[in-house]
């Protein structure tokens, strides 16, 4: 009987994982910039398909749209995963979504750095957790003006803030640790630049050549 229960749970987790990965592979940054603005963000700025780089290159409106859509997709798959397989399904769907976002099958496995998806995971688990981590991000950004350090600071504090707030399950802690690992791994090149004091400050300013290039592409 126990074996049947395990088999049933595994059978429910597999579609949750597949759904999480496939929806995670729908990268908002790429869709907005390549197919709506007709200028692939992966070829500009830091070349990362994430909200920070979209904001840097295309402005705050496009950046905010990217952030919201990427957060909503992981919150959606966590909800669906929970319906399919309970709390384990929520966890599996979230981790699969992180994988799809970073290595999207629809975009040659070149995606984002898991920051927006991690933010969505935090918000889904507890709005207080999200608010406190957002505070850490904003504080780090205001002090250092560097998006990568702010992102790393926020996600690294996730398990600690969860422990302070209390009431989180083992599955939720696994989601937090997975988020932290994904963000750190995807920022490995940033970490090298940070170590060599070469990481650039965040700026919304575009060079004249970039503006001309974008104008030509839109024409």
C-alpha positions in Angstrom: 0.0 0.0 0.0 2.9 2.3 0.9 4.5 1.6 -2.4 1.3 2.5 -4.3 1.2 5.8 -2.4 4.8 6.6 -3.4 4.1 5.6 -7.0 1.0 7.8 -7.1 2.9 10.8 -5.6 5.8 10.4 -8.1 3.2 10.1 -10.9 1.7 13.4 -9.8 5.1 15.1 -9.4 6.3 14.3 -12.9 3.6 16.5 -14.7 4.1 19.2 -12.0 7.8 19.2 -12.9 7.2 19.3 -16.7 4.6 22.0 -16.4 6.9 24.1 -14.2 9.8 23.7 -16.6 7.8 24.5 -19.7 6.1 27.6 -18.2 9.4 28.6 -16.7 10.9 28.5 -20.2 8.5 31.2 -21.3 10.9 34.1 -20.7 9.1 37.5 -20.4 12.3 39.5 -21.1 12.9 37.7 -24.4 9.2 37.9 -25.5 8.9 41.6 -24.6 12.2 42.7 -26.2 12.6 40.4 -29.1 9.0 40.0 -30.3 7.3 43.3 -29.1 10.2 45.8 -29.1 12.0 43.9 -31.9 15.4 44.2 -30.2 16.6 41.1 -28.3 17.8 42.0 -24.8 20.3 39.1 -24.9 22.3 41.1 -27.4 22.5 44.3 -25.3 23.6 45.6 -22.0 24.7 42.7 -19.7 23.2 40.3 -22.3 21.0 38.8 -19.6 17.4 38.0 -20.2 16.2 39.4 -16.9 14.2 42.4 -15.5 17.3 44.3 -14.5 18.9 44.3 -17.9 15.5 45.0 -19.6 15.2 48.0 -17.3 18.8 49.1 -18.1 18.3 48.9 -21.9 14.6 49.6 -22.5 13.5 51.5 -19.4 11.5 51.0 -16.2 8.1 50.2 -17.9 9.5 47.2 -19.9 11.6 46.2 -16.9 8.6 46.2 -14.5 6.5 44.3 -17.0 9.2 41.7 -17.2 9.5 41.4 -13.4 5.7 41.1 -12.9 5.3 38.5 -15.6 8.2 36.3 -14.4 6.9 36.5 -10.9 3.4 35.6 -11.9 4.5 32.5 -14.0 6.2 30.9 -11.0 3.4 31.7 -8.7 1.0 30.1 -11.2 3.0 26.9 -11.5 3.4 26.7 -7.7 -0.4 26.9 -7.4 -0.9 24.3 -10.1 1.8 22.0 -8.6 0.0 22.2 -5.3 -3.2 21.1 -6.9 -1.5 18.2 -8.7 0.6 16.9 -5.8 0.2 18.9 -2.6 3.1 20.8 -1.0 5.7 18.5 -2.7 4.2 19.4 -6.0 4.5 23.1 -5.2 8.2 22.7 -4.4 8.9 20.6 -7.5 7.0 23.0 -9.8 8.9 26.0 -8.3 12.4 24.4 -8.8 11.4 23.3 -12.3 10.3 26.8 -13.1 13.7 28.1 -11.9 15.4 25.6 -14.3 13.2 26.6 -17.2 13.7 30.3 -16.6 17.5 30.0 -16.5 17.7 27.3 -19.3 14.6 27.8 -21.5 14.0 25.1 -24.0 12.2 27.6 -26.3 15.1 30.0 -26.4 18.2 27.8 -26.9 18.6 27.3 -23.2 19.8 30.9 -22.7 17.6 32.7 -20.2 17.6 34.8 -17.0 19.4 34.6 -13.7 16.4 33.5 -11.5 16.0 36.7 -9.5 12.5 37.6 -10.5 11.4 33.9 -10.2 12.9 33.8 -6.7 11.0 36.9 -5.8 7.8 35.3 -7.0 8.6 32.2 -4.9 9.1 34.4 -1.9 5.8 36.3 -2.5 3.9 33.0 -3.0 5.2 31.6 0.3 4.5 34.7 2.4 4.1 38.4 1.5 6.0 39.4 4.6 9.0 37.4 3.4 8.8 39.1 0.0 8.5 42.6 1.6 11.5 42.0 3.9 13.7 40.6 1.1 12.6 43.6 -1.1 13.8 45.8 1.6 17.2 44.1 1.7 17.4 44.4 -2.1 16.6 48.1 -2.0 19.0 48.9 0.8 21.9 47.0 -0.9 21.1 48.7 -4.2 21.0 52.2 -2.7 24.3 51.6 -0.9 26.2 50.0 -3.8 24.2 50.9 -7.0 24.9 47.4 -8.3 21.9 45.2 -9.3 23.9 41.9 -9.0 25.0 42.5 -5.4 21.5 43.7 -4.4 20.0 40.5 -6.0 22.6 38.2 -4.3 22.0 40.0 -0.9 18.2 39.6 -1.1 18.1 35.9 -2.1 20.9 35.0 0.4 18.8 36.4 3.2 15.7 34.3 2.2 16.3 31.2 4.5 17.4 33.5 7.4 14.3 35.7 7.1 12.2 32.6 6.9 13.7 31.3 10.1 13.1 34.6 11.9 9.4 34.7 10.7 8.9 31.1 11.5 6.1 28.7 10.4 7.7 27.5 7.1 7.8 23.9 6.1 10.8 21.8 5.0 9.5 22.0 1.4 9.5 25.8 1.5 13.0 25.9 2.9 14.1 23.7 0.0 12.5 26.2 -2.4 14.4 29.0 -0.7 17.7 27.1 -0.8 17.1 26.2 -4.5 16.4 29.9 -5.3 19.6 31.0 -3.6 21.7 28.3 -5.4 20.2 29.2 -8.8 20.8 32.9 -8.3 24.4 32.5 -7.1 25.3 30.0 -9.9 23.8 32.2 -12.6 25.7 35.2 -11.2 29.1 33.4 -11.3 30.5 35.8 -13.9 29.3 38.8 -11.9 31.0 37.3 -8.8 34.3 37.2 -10.7 33.9 40.9 -11.8 32.9 41.8 -8.2 36.1 40.1 -6.9 38.2 42.1 -9.4 36.2 45.4 -8.7 35.0 45.4 -12.3 31.3 45.1 -11.8 29.5 48.1 -13.4 27.1 50.3 -11.5 23.4 50.2 -12.6 22.4 52.9 -15.0 19.4 53.7 -17.2 21.4 55.9 -19.5 21.9 54.7 -23.1 24.8 55.5 -25.3 24.1 57.5 -28.5 25.2 54.5 -30.6 22.8 52.2 -28.9 19.9 54.7 -29.4 20.7 54.9 -33.1 20.9 51.2 -33.3 17.5 50.7 -31.7 15.9 53.5 -33.8 17.3 51.7 -36.9 15.9 48.4 -35.8 12.4 49.8 -35.1 12.4 51.4 -38.6 
